[in-house]
Amino acid sequence: MTDDLQALISALRNFARERDWEQFHAPKNLAAALSVEAAELLEHFQWMSEDQSRQLSDEKKNEVAQELADVFLYLLQLSDKLDVDLIKAAWSKFDANAAKYPIDRAKGSSKKYTEI
């Protein structure tokens, strides 16, 4: 894992420990919090067209960035609790997706890999 990610994970551990919040950070609770934050992210785009979602004002982009950060922080905390190396897991998933969606069959299609 990168030094930046490890430093952020350590800071999150300390943040929770200093506030005696570790007791609330069971994987189930962190997964629920992650889902809530992802829903808050989605809320910003709820009534936008696809074009509008590509052209956010600076103010809206800042609000979205805050929600992205919340999602990211909960994801890091959950992966830390479960001892999952997110970078390693992400590359593994990337490789699996590349195998499921070969360019010659998936290019330009939004179909699921079982349908291409």
Buried (B, 14 or more C-beta within 10 A) or exposed (E): EEEEBEEBBEEBBEEBEEEEEEEEBEEEBBBEBBEEBBEBBEEBBEEEEEEEEEEBEEEBEEBBEEBBEBBBBBBBBBBBBEEEEBEEEEEEEEEEEEEEBEEEEBEEEEEEBEEB
